[in-house]
């Protein structure tokens, strides 16, 4: 499977809520494999479909030597919080302290349409929340406090990757054109 270009901050696909997956077909399995290979090549601990320009509710993760994915996730978050540095492949080289729930129970499906539950804390919980945010058009900088967000936006403006044109979007040869019904 080919490694895909990762969309950077400023690309509208990152702010667009993704559609639920309805067809658990070969095209979805190819997408999950592309996400995994792209994430590992980056390298990263998570990657959501919108980050490679696909508006579907799918993400992959690689935490504690476990490679996994989740389709159409719903989250149950703990009241207890964690605060730690967080970054994003769509914001190369930038990390900021971000508050997240300490524990998560994520329910969804695998690429074959079978029910899956992912439970975790610390880094896994942070990753699942971060990637699910991507599926909702929310970026980690949206969760920063006012002062950190101001610093982040300044760093983004000064980053060498800022203002680059969005990658060319290729039209899918499949009937659904890479999107759910």
N, C-alpha and C positions, 0 to 999 in steps of 0.2 A: 504494500500500500504506500502511496506517495505521502511525503511530509507536505503539509499544506502551509501557506503563508498565514501568519497570525495577524489579525486585524489589530490596529493600534488605536489608542484613545483618539477620539475625533471622528472615527468611522461610525456612521449612524446605526449600523447593525448592532453595535454594542449597547445602544440605548433603546432598542426595539424589543418588547417582550416576545419571547419565542412561542411558537404554536405547539400544542400537544402533539405527540407522535400518535398516529392512528394506525399506521401500517408497519408491522414488524416483519419486514421483508429483507431481501438481499441488499437493497440500497441502504437500509438502516444499519445492517451489519458492516457494510463497507464504511459508513460514516463513523461507527464506533471504532473500527480498526484505524482509520485515518486519524481520529482524535487521539487515540493511544500513541500511535507512532509520532505524531506531531508533538504531543506533550513530552514524550521521552526524549526526543531530539532537541527540545528547546534548551535545557531540560526544565520541567516544571513538576508540581505535585498535583495539578488539576488543570483541566481545559474544558470549556463549554463550547457546544456547537456554534453559538453566535461568534465566538472568537475566530472561527475559520470561515465565517460568512454564511452559516447555515442556521436559519431561524427555526430550529426545532429544540424541544426540551430534552436535551441529552448532554451528559457530561461524563468525562473520565477522570479518574484519580489514581495516584500512585503514592501511597502513604504506608510507612512501615513495611516496605517490600511487598505490598499487596497492590496489584493492578486491578482496578475495577471500573465499573461504569454504572450509571443509573439513568433510566428513561422516565420521564414524567414524574419527577420527585415531589413529594410533599414532606414537610419537616415538622417535627415536634422538638422544640428547644427547651433546654433546662433554664430555670430562672437564674442559676449561678452563672457568672460571667468570667471570661478570661480577657486579658489585655496583652497584646503582643504585636510584634512587627508582622506586617502583611505586605505582600507584593502581588504583582499580577503580570502575566506574560504580555498583556496589552499595554503595560506601562514599564517597558524594559529598564531595569536598573533602579527602580524606585521602590522604597519600602517605607511604611509609616505605621505607627502604633494604632491598632484598630481593635475595638471592643467587639467581642462575639460571645455567644452562649458557650459555656464550657462543654456541654454535652449535647448530642443530637441523636435523634432516631429519624432516619430518612426511609420513607417507603416509596417504592416505585416498581419498575419492571426492568428486566434485563433485555438484551437485544432480541430475544426470542419471544417476548411478551409474557414471561413468567414472573410472578411476584417476587420482589427482593426487598429485604430490610437491611439497612446499613446502620449500625450503632457504633458510636465512638465518642471520644473526648479529645481535648487538646488539639493537635494538628489535624486529625481526621475531621473533627467537628468544625474547625475553622475552614478547612478545604470544602467540605460539603456545603456549608453556608455561603461561602464565597462563590462557588460555581452555581448554586441555585440562584443567587442574586443575579448572576450573568443572564440566566434564563428569564428573569423578570425585568431586564434592562437596567439593573442597578449595578453600579461600579463601587469598588471598595472605597474610593475617595468620597463617595456620598455618605459613608459611615464615619468619616473623620470628624473630630471636633473642629470648631470654626478656625482656630489658629493653625492646626495641622493641615486642614484643607487649603488654607491660604498658602502655606509653604509648599504643598504638593502642586498646586496650580502654577506657582512660580517655577518650580523645578520642571514641570511639564513644558512650559513655554520655552525654557532654556535647553531642553533635551535635544540632542542631535536628531532624534527621530520625529520631533514635533513638526506638524504641518506637512508631512509627507502625504502624497495622494493615496487614497484608498486603493487596494489592489483591484485589478480588473475582475469583474464578476463574470464567470462562465455560465452559460445556460446549460442546464441539465438536459440530457437527451431523453430522460424518463418522463412519463406522462405527468407526474406531479411536479416536475421541475425542481426537485430537491426539497419540497415543502409538504407538509401534511395537508390533508383535505380540509 
